[in-house]
């Protein structure tokens, strides 16, 4: 029996988006007040909703801070977070300024992290906790390329490390209009490193077009629209994240260190659950342009 024809009228095409940050911009223009992300606040034990417009304003704050630190198009910035809205806004801010994002495994060995940071020439490192910083502090002599180290967790920075700042103190109150510097879909968007289990980690260079086309291809198979919700158990760079932005569907995130970003769309409710992590599904696993970083 022939597969049902999918209605993609609500989907933002790669041609309309142009770039990954352009995809967010197009989604904000279409549905600014729709819920984009729902994040669990462990401090208050409640869920918080973020609309696309609110995410866009947060992106602008990150961009203003990155520009203030002198970041230029082409500079590399690294992120070592579990799934969170901060991951999304930092990533989008970097992409909008023409920076190159380098995702890191959250529980990688300090020597591996130091190697990747130096190999990629990263200037900024975003960490989740102060404990992560303490783990990396022993490799300080290998982190010469970094000009700024940020932590989501609000802890006082040691006087001997002026590069270290809590994000709350680093971000400005307002960021103005969101910037969209890159215009070339073929421009470099991210460098994803292998785990390094059989040698030194190796970086895979992926363009905006690589990831946009991959997300769009997923939507040719999995019917998702703005009324659907997906659960992200692990913040990855899988195409499911981009697919949600294409369609305007929302995402629920819980800060876990393991698991897959799995679709909970209507298709999943019918029992045809498909994993969106790019590793667990043989039926529509992305091609060589897939981007995923377990634990990032």
PEWO-V899075 format. One record per residue. N is the residue number from 0. SS is DSSP state (A for helix, B for strand, O for the rest). PHI is phi in whole degrees, 0 to 359 (* if undefined). PSI is psi in degrees with one decimal (999 if undefined). Layout:
N:SS:PHI:PSI / N:SS:PHI:PSI
This chain:
0:O:*:137.6 / 1:O:292:145.0 / 2:O:292:145.5 / 3:O:296:144.3 / 4:O:287:129.0 / 5:O:271:138.9 / 6:O:270:109.4 / 7:O:253:20.1 / 8:O:298:-29.7 / 9:O:274:-5.5 / 10:O:273:138.4 / 11:O:275:120.3 / 12:O:282:159.2 / 13:A:302:-33.5 / 14:A:293:-40.0 / 15:A:290:-41.2 / 16:A:290:-45.9 / 17:O:80:-60.1 / 18:O:226:171.7 / 19:A:295:-40.9 / 20:A:290:-30.1 / 21:A:294:-30.4 / 22:A:297:-45.9 / 23:A:297:-43.1 / 24:A:301:-41.8 / 25:A:294:-38.7 / 26:A:293:-40.4 / 27:A:298:-40.3 / 28:A:293:-35.9 / 29:A:284:-48.5 / 30:O:223:66.5 / 31:O:298:-31.5 / 32:O:262:2.4 / 33:O:282:151.0 / 34:B:289:126.6 / 35:B:262:-45.1 / 36:B:220:147.1 / 37:B:233:115.9 / 38:B:242:139.9 / 39:B:273:124.6 / 40:B:265:103.2 / 41:O:292:-27.6 / 42:O:293:-36.2 / 43:O:251:-0.6 / 44:O:55:46.8 / 45:B:214:168.2 / 46:B:262:142.7 / 47:B:239:133.4 / 48:B:262:141.5 / 49:B:233:125.3 / 50:B:279:167.1 / 51:A:299:-38.5 / 52:A:295:-38.8 / 53:A:294:-40.9 / 54:A:298:-42.1 / 55:A:299:-40.9 / 56:A:293:-36.9 / 57:A:293:-38.2 / 58:A:301:-42.6 / 59:A:298:-36.2 / 60:A:296:-44.7 / 61:A:298:-40.5 / 62:A:296:-42.1 / 63:A:299:-40.4 / 64:A:290:-39.7 / 65:A:294:-41.3 / 66:A:296:-39.8 / 67:A:299:-31.5 / 68:O:276:3.7 / 69:O:85:18.2 / 70:O:289:138.0 / 71:O:239:157.5 / 72:O:308:135.5 / 73:O:97:-18.7 / 74:O:293:148.8 / 75:B:262:138.8 / 76:B:228:138.6 / 77:B:249:147.5 / 78:B:229:130.7 / 79:B:230:66.9 / 80:O:236:155.7 / 81:O:282:176.2 / 82:O:298:135.2 / 83:O:188:163.1 / 84:A:292:-28.3 / 85:A:297:-36.2 / 86:A:301:-47.7 / 87:A:297:-48.4 / 88:A:290:-36.4 / 89:A:296:-46.4 / 90:A:300:-47.9 / 91:A:292:-36.0 / 92:A:297:-44.2 / 93:A:297:-47.3 / 94:A:298:-39.3 / 95:A:294:-25.4 / 96:O:267:3.3 / 97:O:80:15.6 / 98:O:278:166.4 / 99:B:247:120.7 / 100:B:275:137.2 / 101:B:236:99.8 / 102:B:283:143.6 / 103:O:237:148.9 / 104:O:293:134.4 / 105:O:292:-24.2 / 106:O:240:30.0 / 107:O:287:160.5 / 108:O:291:143.8 / 109:A:305:-39.1 / 110:A:292:-33.7 / 111:A:293:-45.2 / 112:A:299:-45.8 / 113:A:299:-39.9 / 114:A:297:-46.8 / 115:A:297:-44.8 / 116:A:301:-41.3 / 117:A:285:-40.3 / 118:A:297:-39.9 / 119:A:276:-16.0 / 120:O:71:38.1 / 121:B:293:138.4 / 122:B:258:-22.8 / 123:B:231:140.4 / 124:B:231:123.3 / 125:B:255:120.4 / 126:B:249:159.1 / 127:O:274:-45.6 / 128:O:233:160.6 / 129:A:292:-27.6 / 130:A:298:-38.2 / 131:A:299:-41.6 / 132:A:297:-43.8 / 133:A:299:-35.7 / 134:A:294:-37.7 / 135:A:276:-16.6 / 136:A:302:-29.4 / 137:A:291:-15.5 / 138:A:255:21.3 / 139:A:304:-36.7 / 140:A:293:-12.9 / 141:A:259:1.7 / 142:O:251:42.2 / 143:O:293:-26.6 / 144:O:286:-21.2 / 145:O:286:132.1 / 146:O:253:-15.7 / 147:B:212:133.9 / 148:B:235:125.0 / 149:B:239:145.6 / 150:B:232:135.5 / 151:O:293:-42.3 / 152:O:294:131.2 / 153:O:275:93.5 / 154:O:233:144.5 / 155:O:297:137.0 / 156:O:278:138.8 / 157:O:294:144.5 / 158:O:298:-29.0 / 159:O:281:-2.8 / 160:O:232:83.3 / 161:O:292:-16.5 / 162:O:286:-20.4 / 163:B:275:126.6 / 164:B:218:140.7 / 165:B:291:141.7 / 166:A:301:-39.3 / 167:A:303:-36.6 / 168:A:278:-24.7 / 169:A:277:-36.4 / 170:O:286:138.9 / 171:O:284:163.7 / 172:O:293:-36.0 / 173:O:228:153.7 / 174:O:238:-2.5 / 175:O:76:-150.9 / 176:O:280:144.9 / 177:O:291:134.4 / 178:O:266:144.8 / 179:O:226:84.2 / 180:O:285:-50.5 / 181:O:290:140.7 / 182:O:236:-11.4 / 183:O:266:114.2 / 184:O:300:-21.8 / 185:O:274:-0.3 / 186:O:291:151.6 / 187:B:294:129.8 / 188:B:252:-39.3 / 189:B:207:156.5 / 190:B:237:114.2 / 191:B:255:124.2 / 192:B:264:146.0 / 193:O:290:169.3 / 194:O:288:-21.0 / 195:O:79:21.6 / 196:O:286:-23.8 / 197:O:246:22.9 / 198:O:147:-169.4 / 199:O:297:143.5 / 200:O:302:146.0 / 201:O:240:135.0 / 202:B:271:136.9 / 203:B:251:122.6 / 204:B:268:123.2 / 205:B:236:138.0 / 206:B:267:170.0 / 207:A:302:-43.5 / 208:A:298:-40.8 / 209:A:309:-50.1 / 210:A:280:-38.6 / 211:A:298:-46.1 / 212:A:294:-33.5 / 213:A:293:-46.6 / 214:A:298:-42.4 / 215:A:295:-37.7 / 216:A:296:-37.1 / 217:A:300:-36.5 / 218:A:286:-13.0 / 219:O:286:-17.0 / 220:O:250:-42.3 / 221:O:256:115.3 / 222:O:286:110.4 / 223:O:228:138.8 / 224:O:222:-174.2 / 225:O:297:-17.1 / 226:O:271:-4.0 / 227:O:269:158.1 / 228:B:230:136.7 / 229:B:242:148.8 / 230:B:257:128.2 / 231:B:252:103.0 / 232:O:274:-14.5 / 233:O:210:127.3 / 234:O:288:107.0 / 235:O:240:174.3 / 236:O:259:35.3 / 237:O:286:161.0 / 238:A:293:-16.1 / 239:A:300:-35.0 / 240:A:298:-45.0 / 241:A:289:-35.1 / 242:A:298:-39.6 / 243:A:299:-38.6 / 244:A:290:-34.2 / 245:A:299:-42.4 / 246:A:265:-20.2 / 247:O:85:10.3 / 248:O:287:160.0 / 249:B:262:165.9 / 250:B:230:136.8 / 251:B:257:126.5 / 252:B:240:135.6 / 253:O:240:138.7 / 254:O:279:85.0 / 255:O:249:159.2 / 256:O:257:-1.0 / 257:O:211:158.1 / 258:O:125:-175.6 / 259:O:239:150.5 / 260:B:278:99.3 / 261:B:252:143.1 / 262:O:289:134.3 / 263:O:238:39.4 / 264:O:284:-178.2 / 265:A:304:-35.3 / 266:A:299:-39.9 / 267:A:292:-37.3 / 268:A:297:-26.4 / 269:O:278:0.9 / 270:O:100:-4.6 / 271:O:262:62.7 / 272:O:293:132.8 / 273:O:235:133.3 / 274:B:278:139.1 / 275:O:255:12.5 / 276:O:278:-7.4 / 277:O:80:3.8 / 278:O:239:-23.9 / 279:O:255:-10.1 / 280:O:249:125.7 / 281:O:273:-22.0 / 282:O:288:-36.9 / 283:O:217:36.6 / 284:O:296:135.4 / 285:O:301:159.6 / 286:O:281:-161.2 / 287:O:298:-13.9 / 288:O:273:4.9 / 289:O:297:149.9 / 290:O:227:118.1 / 291:O:209:143.2 / 292:O:221:98.9 / 293:O:301:126.0 / 294:O:87:-6.1 / 295:O:279:999
